[in-house]
């Protein structure tokens, strides 16, 4: 054995248990809760009389607008369908229409409230005081690009060091379950971890058992280190916030002892694809209007979107250990859409949950293409449908139940809309091919089938106005704010961008509707979505891949168009907005991803967002870091460790202490060790190892020692 081998063996067998990547643990108890428990009022709300009245008025406004417009639409549809005796299909159509109409009116009422609030000066300013606690900034990652995360951390770290040294610490919480991604993370983060203990340190922890997914990842941190931090700011892998916004969140939480969570309004940025730019423009132009309405009627019973929010650690530990749902996935098991439920549990335990829309420089990125959105929706849909366990459970406030119901309806609405279209088509077929019964009732005179076309047209115009109004509100609010209008490119580009976004979102909507319809029924059939990382590339796909994803959409859209045309030209034109999007689903999806496919739009200046024209400093710093940071050299995972002794040593020092524990039967490790003993070279071993075996090998120091010997003897 060489001297180098002896040295490595000493390092491994006599480990110093160097925990450079993590601080000392400060445990916090986190009891698991049930679906139904006793609820409490708001703790130490400290709300003024004006705030209480404002929230009450906002809720009454939303309720009144929803009820009045819903009654109008339903009465009008009854008049359209029941000029004479209605058929069974027409009654089904009426029920489906009523559900859909109430849903769009509810959304409209919130947007209208937000529009009215947006036009007036902001009177209520949230209190702020110096935070007496330290705040942890948590970045849960799951097989993500570590270079992007490091660039984000360094941009935020330098900003915080300048404005609030000693008050914050970053925790990279990895649930990565691929060997290559794990070592790539360590290679990337090794140089930045725990370099400034007194300023703004960065820590790294990888869980070896990623139970309960992201909720379990956050919960593990709370139970091990939560006692040392009064608050935690949760970010996604694609989130970034300025130091000013982070400090403002801490100060506001400190000033509101009864508040457990403050959610910001994340702004979508850095979009380079067509679909990304559509989402980015809509988010920045229309989003603030809708958000103002939500914030106003939510009061202290708002919601959590899983990231870009600050949470009181004590409150989270006390109330947010999620229940395990009865039954098997997709409806049972661990809660997938944990954020809604965590907000609900906080509110049930008496903690206020607030949505502050005025905190600037809170950013996130959007999925780059339509297919990426559909893949993400599969997981979100399953998580939201799980919320049916909680809607009628004990202890939840009415606004909380509405949040949960809205989450369920965001996917069930696709089922109702498509069902409405199919039933409407069936009524048209019935009217064309089924002979009417003129003397169904005893009478001297026949009963002629009558359809009130004028009333139907009026109702259609009202419905479209309700659907499009939030976009008009956002456009108008930007137009009258001259500085903001100029950041969108001026009044002409703002108007053209609004029209383009309206047309394109209208074409993409039926594709999303049909896809979500299929997802809901897939879940109802018992299929689990699994857990896949979100795509962070440009979403460019080949024609072949796009055709494979959207062949069924094209066939369905063509069948819908042909059937409606055979029945009547009027019906064909009526359904054209839906059938056109489906027929064009393949080229639309292809266009949605890929940065090269937006050259013309960028050149003209369409869909320009304010942060593109005049980015804030934190985004400038992020882009600079991304441009300057070298990409890690592509190398097999075992070769990377063997050829980088410092990385290998650092990797070993982060492995959990297994001394004194009960030996367990670990088949992947046993097989990995056998292959390690019998492989002739590192390259051969790499080709032999299965993913689980590679992870097992990397998790045991003695295996790594044998790996080093193999390379030295080669």
C-alpha positions as CSV (number, residue, x, y, z in Angstrom):
1,X,0.0,0.0,0.0
2,X,1.4,3.4,-1.0
3,X,1.8,6.3,1.4
4,X,-1.0,8.1,-0.3
5,X,-3.3,5.1,0.4
6,X,-2.2,5.1,4.0
7,X,-3.0,8.7,4.4
8,X,-6.5,8.4,2.8
9,X,-7.2,5.3,5.0
10,X,-6.3,7.3,8.1
11,X,-8.6,10.1,7.0
12,X,-11.5,7.8,6.5
13,X,-11.1,5.3,9.4
14,X,-10.2,8.0,11.9
15,X,-12.7,10.6,10.8
16,X,-12.7,13.8,12.6
17,X,-16.4,14.2,11.8
18,X,-15.7,17.6,10.4
19,X,-19.1,19.3,10.0
20,X,-17.8,22.4,8.2
21,X,-20.9,22.4,6.0
22,X,-23.3,22.7,8.9
23,X,-23.6,24.7,12.2
24,X,-24.2,23.0,15.5
25,X,-27.7,21.7,15.7
26,X,-30.4,23.5,17.6
27,X,-33.4,21.1,17.7
28,X,-37.0,22.2,17.7
29,X,-39.9,20.0,18.5
30,X,-42.4,19.5,15.6
31,X,-45.4,17.3,16.6
32,X,-47.4,15.8,13.7
33,X,-51.0,17.0,13.4
34,X,-54.2,15.4,12.2
35,X,-56.5,16.5,9.4
36,X,-59.2,17.6,11.9
37,X,-58.4,19.5,15.0
38,X,-59.7,22.3,17.1
39,X,-59.2,25.8,15.6
40,X,-58.2,29.0,17.3
41,X,-58.7,32.7,16.7
42,X,-55.8,35.1,15.6
43,X,-53.1,35.5,18.2
44,X,-52.0,39.0,19.1
45,X,-53.4,40.3,15.8
46,X,-52.8,44.0,16.6
47,X,-55.1,45.0,13.8
48,X,-56.4,48.5,13.7
49,X,-60.1,49.2,13.4
50,X,-59.5,50.5,9.9
51,X,-57.8,47.2,8.9
52,X,-60.7,45.1,10.3
53,X,-63.3,47.2,8.5
54,X,-61.3,47.2,5.3
55,X,-61.0,43.4,5.2
56,X,-64.7,43.0,6.0
57,X,-65.7,45.5,3.3
58,X,-63.5,43.7,0.8
59,X,-65.1,40.3,1.6
60,X,-68.6,41.8,1.3
61,X,-67.6,43.4,-2.1
62,X,-66.3,40.1,-3.5
63,X,-69.4,38.3,-2.2
64,X,-71.9,40.8,-3.6
65,X,-70.3,41.0,-7.1
66,X,-70.1,37.3,-7.3
67,X,-73.7,36.7,-6.2
68,X,-75.2,39.5,-8.4
69,X,-73.3,38.6,-11.6
70,X,-73.8,34.9,-11.1
71,X,-77.5,35.2,-10.6
72,X,-77.7,37.4,-13.8
73,X,-75.8,34.8,-15.8
74,X,-77.8,31.8,-14.6
75,X,-81.2,33.5,-15.0
76,X,-80.2,34.5,-18.6
77,X,-79.1,31.0,-19.4
78,X,-82.4,29.7,-18.0
79,X,-84.1,32.1,-20.3
80,X,-82.1,30.9,-23.3
81,X,-82.7,27.2,-22.6
82,X,-86.3,27.2,-21.3
83,X,-88.2,29.3,-23.8
84,X,-90.2,26.1,-24.0
85,X,-89.8,22.8,-22.2
86,X,-86.1,22.0,-21.6
87,X,-84.7,18.6,-22.3
88,X,-82.6,16.6,-19.9
89,X,-79.4,17.5,-21.8
90,X,-80.3,21.2,-21.5
91,X,-80.6,20.9,-17.7
92,X,-77.2,19.3,-17.6
93,X,-75.9,22.1,-19.7
94,X,-77.4,24.6,-17.3
95,X,-75.8,23.0,-14.3
96,X,-72.4,22.9,-15.9
97,X,-72.7,26.5,-17.2
98,X,-73.7,27.7,-13.7
99,X,-70.6,26.1,-12.1
100,X,-68.3,27.6,-14.7
101,X,-69.9,31.0,-14.7
102,X,-69.8,31.3,-10.9
103,X,-66.1,30.4,-11.1
104,X,-65.1,33.1,-13.6
105,X,-67.3,35.7,-11.8
106,X,-65.5,34.9,-8.5
107,X,-62.1,35.5,-10.3
108,X,-63.5,38.7,-11.9
109,X,-64.8,40.1,-8.6
110,X,-61.3,39.7,-7.0
111,X,-59.7,41.4,-10.0
112,X,-62.2,44.3,-9.9
113,X,-61.5,44.8,-6.2
114,X,-57.8,44.8,-6.9
115,X,-58.2,47.3,-9.8
116,X,-60.2,49.7,-7.6
117,X,-57.6,49.4,-4.8
118,X,-54.7,49.8,-7.3
119,X,-56.0,53.2,-8.5
120,X,-56.0,54.8,-5.1
121,X,-53.0,55.8,-3.0
122,X,-51.9,53.2,-0.4
123,X,-53.1,54.3,3.0
124,X,-52.2,51.3,5.2
125,X,-48.4,50.8,5.7
126,X,-47.3,47.7,7.5
127,X,-45.4,48.3,10.8
128,X,-41.7,47.5,10.8
129,X,-39.2,47.2,13.7
130,X,-35.6,45.9,13.9
131,X,-35.8,42.1,14.0
132,X,-34.3,40.7,17.3
133,X,-33.8,37.3,15.7
134,X,-31.6,35.7,13.1
135,X,-33.3,34.5,9.8
136,X,-32.4,31.5,7.8
137,X,-32.7,31.5,4.1
138,X,-33.6,28.0,2.9
139,X,-33.1,26.8,-0.6
140,X,-34.5,23.3,-1.1
141,X,-33.0,21.7,-4.2
142,X,-33.8,18.5,-6.0
143,X,-31.5,17.5,-8.9
144,X,-31.1,21.2,-9.8
145,X,-28.3,23.0,-11.7
146,X,-25.9,23.9,-8.8
147,X,-24.2,26.6,-10.8
148,X,-27.5,28.5,-11.0
149,X,-28.1,28.1,-7.3
150,X,-24.5,29.2,-6.4
151,X,-24.8,32.3,-8.6
152,X,-28.1,33.2,-6.8
153,X,-26.6,32.7,-3.4
154,X,-23.5,34.8,-4.1
155,X,-25.6,37.6,-5.5
156,X,-27.9,37.6,-2.4
157,X,-25.0,37.0,0.0
158,X,-23.0,40.0,-1.2
159,X,-26.1,42.2,-0.9
160,X,-26.9,41.0,2.6
161,X,-23.3,41.4,3.8
162,X,-23.5,45.0,2.8
163,X,-26.9,45.8,4.3
164,X,-27.4,43.3,7.2
165,X,-24.3,41.5,8.2
166,X,-24.7,38.8,11.0
167,X,-28.5,38.6,10.7
168,X,-28.9,35.9,8.0
169,X,-27.6,32.5,7.0
170,X,-28.2,30.4,3.9
171,X,-29.0,26.7,4.0
172,X,-28.9,24.7,0.8
173,X,-31.2,21.8,1.6
174,X,-30.6,19.1,-0.9
175,X,-32.9,16.2,-1.6
176,X,-31.0,15.2,-4.7
177,X,-31.2,11.5,-5.4
178,X,-28.8,11.1,-8.4
179,X,-25.2,10.3,-7.8
180,X,-23.8,12.7,-10.5
181,X,-26.0,15.6,-9.3
182,X,-25.0,15.0,-5.7
183,X,-21.3,15.2,-6.4
184,X,-21.8,18.1,-8.8
185,X,-23.5,20.0,-6.0
186,X,-20.7,19.3,-3.5
187,X,-18.1,20.3,-6.1
188,X,-19.9,23.6,-6.8
189,X,-20.8,24.5,-3.2
190,X,-17.6,23.4,-1.5
191,X,-15.8,26.7,-2.0
192,X,-18.7,28.9,-0.7
193,X,-19.9,26.9,2.3
194,X,-19.3,28.3,5.8
195,X,-16.7,30.8,4.7
196,X,-18.0,33.7,6.8
197,X,-19.5,32.5,10.1
198,X,-19.9,36.0,11.5
199,X,-21.3,37.6,8.4
200,X,-23.7,35.6,6.2
201,X,-22.6,32.0,6.2
202,X,-23.7,29.4,3.7
203,X,-24.4,25.8,4.8
204,X,-25.1,22.7,2.9
205,X,-27.0,19.5,3.9
206,X,-28.1,16.6,1.8
207,X,-30.7,14.2,3.1
208,X,-30.0,10.6,2.5
209,X,-33.7,9.6,2.9
210,X,-35.9,12.2,1.2
211,X,-39.1,11.3,2.9
212,X,-42.2,13.5,2.5
213,X,-40.4,15.4,-0.3
214,X,-40.1,19.2,0.0
215,X,-42.3,19.4,3.1
216,X,-40.1,16.8,4.8
217,X,-37.0,18.6,3.6
218,X,-38.1,21.8,5.3
219,X,-39.4,19.9,8.4
220,X,-36.0,18.1,8.8
221,X,-34.3,21.5,8.9
222,X,-36.8,22.9,11.5
223,X,-36.3,19.9,13.8
224,X,-32.5,20.0,13.6
225,X,-31.6,23.7,13.4
226,X,-34.9,25.7,13.7
227,X,-34.2,26.5,17.4
228,X,-31.4,28.8,16.4
229,X,-33.4,31.0,14.0
230,X,-36.5,33.0,14.7
231,X,-37.6,33.0,11.1
232,X,-37.0,31.3,7.8
233,X,-37.3,32.6,4.3
234,X,-38.2,29.8,1.9
235,X,-37.0,30.1,-1.7
236,X,-37.3,27.9,-4.7
237,X,-34.2,26.9,-6.7
238,X,-35.1,29.6,-9.3
239,X,-36.0,32.3,-6.7
240,X,-34.0,35.4,-5.8
241,X,-34.7,38.4,-3.6
242,X,-32.9,41.6,-2.9
243,X,-31.4,42.3,0.6
244,X,-33.8,45.2,1.0
245,X,-36.8,42.9,0.5
246,X,-35.4,40.2,2.8
247,X,-34.7,42.8,5.6
248,X,-38.2,44.3,5.1
249,X,-39.8,40.8,5.5
250,X,-37.8,40.2,8.8
251,X,-38.8,43.7,10.1
252,X,-42.4,43.2,9.3
253,X,-42.6,39.8,10.9
254,X,-40.9,41.1,14.0
255,X,-43.5,43.9,14.2
256,X,-46.4,41.5,14.0
257,X,-46.1,38.9,16.8
258,X,-49.4,37.2,15.9
259,X,-48.4,36.6,12.2
260,X,-46.8,33.3,11.3
261,X,-46.2,33.8,7.6
262,X,-45.9,36.7,5.2
263,X,-46.1,35.9,1.5
264,X,-44.7,38.2,-1.1
265,X,-45.8,38.6,-4.7
266,X,-43.1,36.9,-6.8
267,X,-42.3,38.6,-10.1
268,X,-41.5,36.3,-13.0
269,X,-38.2,37.3,-14.7
270,X,-35.4,36.1,-17.0
271,X,-37.9,34.5,-19.5
272,X,-36.4,33.9,-22.9
273,X,-39.0,31.6,-24.6
274,X,-42.3,32.5,-26.0
275,X,-44.3,30.7,-23.3
276,X,-42.1,32.1,-20.6
277,X,-42.4,35.6,-21.9
278,X,-46.2,35.3,-22.1
279,X,-46.2,34.2,-18.4
280,X,-43.7,37.0,-17.5
281,X,-45.8,39.7,-19.2
282,X,-49.0,38.5,-17.7
283,X,-47.5,38.3,-14.3
284,X,-46.1,41.8,-14.4
285,X,-48.9,43.5,-16.2
286,X,-52.0,41.7,-14.9
287,X,-50.7,40.0,-11.8
288,X,-50.5,43.0,-9.5
289,X,-54.2,43.8,-10.0
290,X,-55.4,40.4,-9.1
291,X,-52.9,40.2,-6.2
292,X,-54.2,43.4,-4.7
293,X,-57.7,41.9,-4.6
294,X,-56.5,38.7,-3.0
295,X,-54.5,40.5,-0.4
296,X,-57.4,42.8,0.5
297,X,-60.1,40.2,1.2
298,X,-57.7,37.6,2.6
299,X,-56.7,39.8,5.6
300,X,-54.8,37.6,8.1
301,X,-56.2,34.4,6.5
302,X,-54.1,34.4,3.3
303,X,-52.3,31.6,1.5
304,X,-48.8,30.3,1.0
305,X,-47.3,29.5,-2.5
306,X,-44.3,27.5,-1.2
307,X,-41.6,30.1,-1.8
308,X,-40.6,33.8,-1.5
309,X,-42.2,34.0,1.9
310,X,-41.0,34.5,5.5
311,X,-42.2,32.1,8.2
312,X,-42.0,32.3,11.9
313,X,-40.0,29.2,12.8
314,X,-41.7,28.7,16.2
315,X,-45.2,28.9,14.5
316,X,-44.2,26.5,11.8
317,X,-42.8,23.9,14.2
318,X,-45.9,24.2,16.4
319,X,-48.5,23.8,13.7
320,X,-47.1,22.6,10.3
321,X,-46.0,19.0,10.7
322,X,-48.4,17.7,8.0
323,X,-50.7,14.8,8.6
324,X,-50.3,11.6,6.6
325,X,-53.5,11.1,4.6
326,X,-55.4,7.8,4.9
327,X,-55.3,5.5,1.9
328,X,-52.8,5.1,-0.9
329,X,-51.6,7.7,-3.5
330,X,-52.7,9.6,-5.4
331,X,-55.3,10.7,-2.8
332,X,-53.6,9.2,0.3
333,X,-50.1,9.2,1.7
334,X,-47.9,12.3,2.0
335,X,-49.3,15.7,1.2
336,X,-47.9,16.9,-2.2
337,X,-49.1,20.5,-2.4
338,X,-47.9,21.2,1.1
339,X,-47.9,25.0,0.9
340,X,-51.7,25.5,0.9
341,X,-52.0,23.1,3.8
342,X,-49.2,24.7,5.8
343,X,-50.9,28.1,5.5
344,X,-54.2,26.4,6.6
345,X,-52.5,24.8,9.6
346,X,-50.9,28.0,10.7
347,X,-54.2,29.8,10.5
348,X,-56.0,27.0,12.4
349,X,-53.4,27.2,15.2
350,X,-54.2,30.9,15.6
351,X,-51.3,32.4,13.6
352,X,-52.0,35.1,11.0
353,X,-51.0,34.5,7.4
354,X,-50.5,37.7,5.4
355,X,-50.0,38.5,1.7
356,X,-48.0,41.7,1.3
357,X,-48.0,42.8,-2.3
358,X,-45.9,45.9,-1.9
359,X,-42.5,44.2,-1.2
360,X,-40.3,44.7,-4.3
361,X,-37.6,42.6,-5.8
362,X,-39.0,39.2,-5.1
363,X,-38.4,37.1,-8.2
364,X,-38.9,33.7,-9.6
365,X,-38.6,32.0,-13.0
366,X,-41.4,30.3,-15.0
367,X,-41.4,26.9,-16.8
368,X,-39.9,27.5,-20.3
369,X,-42.5,25.7,-22.5
370,X,-46.0,24.5,-22.7
371,X,-45.0,20.8,-22.2
372,X,-43.0,21.8,-19.0
373,X,-46.1,23.4,-17.7
374,X,-48.2,20.3,-18.4
375,X,-45.6,18.1,-16.6
376,X,-45.6,20.4,-13.6
377,X,-49.4,20.5,-13.6
378,X,-49.6,16.7,-13.3
379,X,-48.0,16.9,-9.8
380,X,-49.8,20.1,-8.8
381,X,-53.2,18.6,-9.8
382,X,-52.7,15.5,-7.7
383,X,-51.6,17.7,-4.7
384,X,-54.6,20.0,-5.1
385,X,-57.1,17.2,-5.4
386,X,-55.7,15.8,-2.1
387,X,-57.0,19.0,-0.5
388,X,-60.5,17.5,-0.6
389,X,-59.5,15.8,2.7
390,X,-59.2,19.2,4.4
391,X,-62.0,21.3,2.9
392,X,-64.6,20.1,5.4
393,X,-62.2,19.1,8.2
394,X,-62.7,20.7,11.7
395,X,-60.9,23.8,12.7
396,X,-60.3,25.7,9.5
397,X,-61.5,29.3,8.9
398,X,-63.9,30.0,6.0
399,X,-61.2,31.9,3.9
400,X,-58.9,28.8,4.3
401,X,-61.7,26.6,3.0
402,X,-62.1,28.9,0.0
403,X,-58.3,28.7,-0.7
404,X,-58.4,24.9,-0.6
405,X,-61.6,24.8,-2.7
406,X,-60.0,27.2,-5.3
407,X,-57.0,24.9,-5.5
408,X,-59.3,22.0,-6.3
409,X,-61.4,24.0,-8.7
410,X,-58.3,25.3,-10.6
411,X,-58.1,21.7,-12.1
412,X,-61.7,20.5,-11.8
413,X,-62.8,23.6,-13.8
414,X,-61.1,22.0,-16.9
415,X,-63.4,19.0,-16.4
416,X,-66.4,21.3,-16.1
417,X,-65.5,23.4,-19.2
418,X,-64.8,20.4,-21.4
419,X,-68.0,18.7,-20.2
420,X,-69.9,21.9,-21.0
421,X,-68.5,21.9,-24.6
422,X,-69.3,18.2,-25.1
423,X,-72.9,18.5,-23.7
424,X,-73.5,21.6,-25.9
425,X,-72.3,19.7,-28.9
426,X,-74.6,16.8,-27.9
427,X,-77.6,19.3,-27.7
428,X,-76.7,20.5,-31.2
429,X,-76.6,16.9,-32.5
430,X,-79.9,16.2,-30.8
431,X,-81.5,19.2,-32.4
432,X,-80.2,18.2,-35.8
433,X,-80.9,14.5,-35.9
434,X,-83.7,13.8,-33.4
435,X,-87.2,14.6,-34.5
436,X,-88.8,17.1,-32.0
437,X,-92.1,16.1,-30.2
438,X,-94.4,18.9,-31.3
439,X,-97.4,17.5,-29.3
440,X,-95.5,16.2,-26.3
441,X,-98.1,17.9,-24.0
442,X,-101.9,17.7,-24.6
443,X,-102.7,20.8,-26.5
444,X,-104.6,21.9,-29.6
445,X,-101.4,23.7,-30.7
446,X,-97.9,22.3,-31.3
447,X,-95.0,23.2,-29.1
448,X,-92.3,24.6,-31.4
449,X,-88.6,24.2,-30.3
450,X,-87.3,27.7,-29.8
451,X,-83.8,29.0,-29.0
452,X,-83.4,32.6,-27.8
453,X,-80.4,33.5,-30.0
454,X,-80.4,37.1,-29.1
455,X,-80.3,36.4,-25.4
456,X,-77.6,33.8,-25.9
457,X,-75.4,36.3,-27.8
458,X,-75.9,38.9,-25.1
459,X,-74.8,36.4,-22.5
460,X,-71.8,35.3,-24.5
461,X,-70.7,38.9,-24.8
462,X,-71.1,39.4,-21.0
463,X,-69.2,36.2,-20.3
464,X,-66.3,37.2,-22.6
465,X,-66.1,40.6,-21.0
466,X,-65.9,39.0,-17.5
467,X,-63.1,36.7,-18.7
468,X,-61.1,39.5,-20.4
469,X,-61.7,42.3,-17.8
470,X,-58.7,41.5,-15.6
471,X,-56.4,41.9,-18.6
472,X,-58.1,45.2,-19.4
473,X,-57.7,46.3,-15.8
474,X,-53.9,45.5,-15.9
475,X,-53.4,47.3,-19.2
476,X,-55.3,50.4,-18.0
477,X,-53.4,50.5,-14.7
478,X,-50.1,50.4,-16.5
479,X,-51.2,52.9,-19.1
480,X,-52.1,55.6,-16.5
481,X,-48.8,55.1,-14.6
482,X,-46.4,56.8,-17.1
483,X,-43.1,55.5,-15.7
484,X,-44.4,52.0,-15.5
485,X,-45.9,52.3,-19.0
486,X,-42.5,53.3,-20.4
487,X,-40.8,50.4,-18.8
488,X,-43.2,48.1,-20.7
489,X,-42.0,49.9,-23.9
490,X,-44.5,52.7,-24.1
491,X,-48.3,52.8,-24.8
492,X,-48.1,51.3,-28.3
493,X,-45.9,48.3,-27.3
494,X,-47.9,47.8,-24.1
495,X,-51.2,47.7,-26.0
496,X,-49.8,45.4,-28.7
497,X,-48.3,43.1,-26.1
498,X,-51.6,42.9,-24.2
499,X,-53.4,41.9,-27.4
500,X,-50.7,39.4,-28.3
501,X,-50.8,37.8,-24.8
502,X,-54.6,37.7,-25.0
503,X,-54.7,35.9,-28.4
504,X,-51.9,33.5,-27.5
505,X,-53.2,32.6,-24.1
506,X,-56.6,32.1,-25.7
507,X,-55.0,29.6,-28.2
508,X,-53.0,27.8,-25.4
509,X,-56.0,27.6,-23.1
510,X,-57.9,24.8,-24.8
511,X,-54.7,22.7,-24.9
512,X,-54.3,23.2,-21.1
513,X,-58.0,22.4,-20.6
514,X,-57.9,19.1,-22.4
515,X,-54.6,18.1,-20.8
516,X,-55.9,18.9,-17.3
517,X,-59.1,17.0,-18.1
518,X,-56.9,14.0,-18.9
519,X,-54.8,14.5,-15.8
520,X,-57.8,14.6,-13.5
521,X,-59.1,11.4,-14.8
522,X,-55.7,9.8,-14.7
523,X,-55.6,10.6,-11.0
524,X,-59.1,9.4,-10.4
525,X,-58.0,6.1,-11.9
526,X,-55.4,5.9,-9.2
527,X,-52.2,6.9,-11.0
528,X,-49.5,8.5,-8.9
529,X,-47.6,11.5,-10.4
530,X,-44.2,10.7,-8.7
531,X,-41.7,13.5,-8.1
532,X,-39.8,15.0,-11.0
533,X,-37.6,18.1,-10.9
534,X,-38.8,21.1,-12.7
535,X,-37.1,21.9,-16.1
536,X,-34.8,24.9,-16.0
537,X,-33.5,24.9,-19.6
538,X,-35.0,26.7,-22.5
539,X,-37.7,24.0,-23.2
540,X,-36.7,23.5,-26.8
541,X,-38.1,20.2,-28.2
542,X,-38.0,18.6,-31.6
543,X,-41.0,18.3,-33.8
544,X,-41.1,14.6,-33.2
545,X,-41.3,15.0,-29.4
546,X,-44.0,17.7,-29.7
547,X,-46.0,15.6,-32.1
548,X,-45.9,12.7,-29.7
549,X,-47.2,14.9,-26.8
550,X,-50.0,16.6,-28.8
551,X,-51.2,14.1,-31.4
552,X,-54.4,13.4,-29.4
553,X,-55.0,17.2,-29.0
554,X,-54.8,17.7,-32.7
555,X,-57.1,14.7,-33.4
556,X,-59.7,15.9,-30.9
557,X,-59.6,19.5,-32.1
558,X,-60.1,18.3,-35.7
559,X,-63.0,16.1,-34.8
560,X,-64.6,19.0,-32.9
561,X,-64.2,21.3,-35.8
562,X,-65.5,18.9,-38.4
563,X,-68.5,17.8,-36.3
564,X,-69.5,21.4,-35.6
565,X,-69.2,22.4,-39.2
566,X,-71.4,19.5,-40.3
567,X,-74.0,20.6,-37.8
568,X,-74.0,24.4,-38.6
569,X,-71.6,27.1,-39.6
570,X,-72.7,29.2,-36.6
571,X,-71.7,26.4,-34.2
572,X,-68.4,26.0,-36.1
573,X,-67.5,29.6,-35.6
574,X,-68.7,29.5,-31.9
575,X,-66.3,26.6,-31.2
576,X,-63.5,27.9,-33.4
577,X,-61.5,29.5,-30.5
578,X,-61.3,26.1,-28.9
579,X,-60.9,23.9,-31.9
580,X,-58.3,26.2,-33.5
581,X,-56.0,26.0,-30.4
582,X,-56.3,22.2,-30.4
583,X,-55.7,21.8,-34.1
584,X,-52.6,24.0,-33.9
585,X,-51.4,22.4,-30.7
586,X,-48.3,20.9,-32.3
587,X,-46.9,24.2,-33.8
588,X,-48.0,26.2,-30.8
589,X,-46.2,23.9,-28.4
590,X,-43.1,23.8,-30.6
591,X,-43.0,27.6,-30.7
592,X,-43.5,27.8,-26.9
593,X,-40.0,26.7,-26.0
594,X,-36.5,27.6,-27.3
595,X,-34.8,30.9,-27.0
596,X,-34.1,31.2,-30.7
597,X,-37.8,31.1,-31.5
598,X,-38.4,34.5,-29.9
599,X,-35.9,36.5,-31.9
600,X,-38.6,38.5,-33.8
601,X,-40.6,39.3,-30.7
602,X,-37.5,40.5,-28.9
603,X,-36.4,42.6,-31.9
604,X,-39.8,44.3,-32.1
605,X,-40.0,44.7,-28.3
606,X,-43.3,42.8,-27.8
607,X,-44.0,41.2,-24.5
608,X,-41.3,43.3,-22.9
609,X,-41.5,43.4,-19.1
610,X,-40.3,46.2,-16.8
611,X,-37.5,44.1,-15.4
612,X,-36.1,43.5,-18.9
613,X,-35.9,47.2,-19.7
614,X,-34.6,48.4,-16.4
615,X,-33.5,45.4,-14.2
616,X,-32.8,45.9,-10.5
617,X,-29.3,45.5,-9.1
618,X,-29.8,42.0,-7.7
619,X,-30.8,40.7,-11.2
620,X,-27.8,42.4,-12.8
621,X,-25.6,40.7,-10.2
622,X,-27.2,37.3,-10.9
623,X,-26.6,37.6,-14.6
624,X,-23.0,38.7,-14.1
625,X,-22.4,35.7,-11.8
626,X,-23.9,33.3,-14.3
627,X,-21.8,34.7,-17.1
628,X,-18.5,34.6,-15.1
629,X,-19.0,31.3,-13.2
630,X,-17.4,28.4,-15.0
631,X,-19.5,25.4,-15.8
632,X,-18.1,22.2,-14.1
633,X,-16.2,19.9,-16.4
634,X,-18.2,16.9,-17.5
635,X,-16.8,13.8,-15.8
636,X,-18.1,10.5,-14.5
637,X,-19.1,10.8,-10.9
638,X,-16.5,8.4,-9.5
639,X,-13.7,9.8,-11.6
640,X,-14.6,13.3,-10.4
641,X,-14.1,12.2,-6.8
642,X,-10.9,10.2,-7.4
643,X,-9.3,13.0,-9.3
644,X,-10.2,15.6,-6.8
645,X,-8.8,14.5,-3.3
646,X,-10.0,17.7,-1.6
647,X,-13.5,17.1,-2.9
648,X,-13.4,13.5,-1.8
649,X,-12.3,14.5,1.7
650,X,-15.0,17.2,1.9
651,X,-17.6,14.7,0.6
652,X,-16.6,12.2,3.3
653,X,-16.8,14.8,6.1
654,X,-20.4,15.4,5.2
655,X,-21.6,11.8,5.4
656,X,-23.8,11.0,8.4
657,X,-22.1,9.3,11.3
658,X,-22.8,5.6,11.1
659,X,-20.7,4.4,14.0
660,X,-22.6,2.7,16.8
661,X,-25.7,2.3,14.7
662,X,-27.4,-1.0,14.1
663,X,-26.2,-2.8,11.0
664,X,-28.9,-2.9,8.3
665,X,-29.4,-5.0,5.3
666,X,-28.6,-2.8,2.3
667,X,-28.8,-4.7,-1.0
668,X,-27.6,-1.8,-3.2
669,X,-24.5,-1.4,-1.1
670,X,-23.8,-5.2,-1.0
671,X,-24.1,-5.3,-4.8
672,X,-22.0,-2.2,-5.2
673,X,-19.2,-3.6,-3.1
674,X,-19.2,-6.9,-5.1
675,X,-18.9,-4.9,-8.3
676,X,-16.2,-2.8,-6.8
677,X,-14.1,-5.9,-5.9
678,X,-14.6,-7.5,-9.3
679,X,-14.3,-4.5,-11.7
680,X,-11.0,-4.2,-13.6
681,X,-11.1,-0.4,-13.9
682,X,-12.9,2.7,-12.7
683,X,-14.5,3.0,-16.1
684,X,-15.8,-0.6,-16.0
685,X,-17.2,0.0,-12.5
686,X,-19.0,3.1,-13.7
687,X,-20.7,1.2,-16.5
688,X,-21.7,-1.6,-14.1
689,X,-23.3,0.5,-11.3
690,X,-27.1,1.0,-11.2
691,X,-28.3,4.5,-9.9
692,X,-29.1,3.1,-6.4
693,X,-25.8,1.3,-6.2
694,X,-23.8,4.4,-7.1
695,X,-25.6,6.3,-4.3
696,X,-24.9,3.5,-1.9
697,X,-21.2,3.4,-2.8
698,X,-20.9,7.2,-2.4
699,X,-22.6,7.0,1.0
700,X,-20.0,4.7,2.7
701,X,-16.4,5.8,3.4
702,X,-14.9,2.3,3.3
703,X,-16.2,2.0,-0.3
704,X,-14.6,5.3,-1.2
705,X,-11.3,4.1,0.3
706,X,-11.4,1.0,-1.9
707,X,-12.3,3.1,-4.9
708,X,-9.1,5.2,-4.3
709,X,-7.0,2.1,-4.1
710,X,-8.5,0.8,-7.4
711,X,-7.5,4.0,-9.2
712,X,-4.0,4.0,-7.7
713,X,-3.4,0.4,-8.7
714,X,-4.6,0.9,-12.2
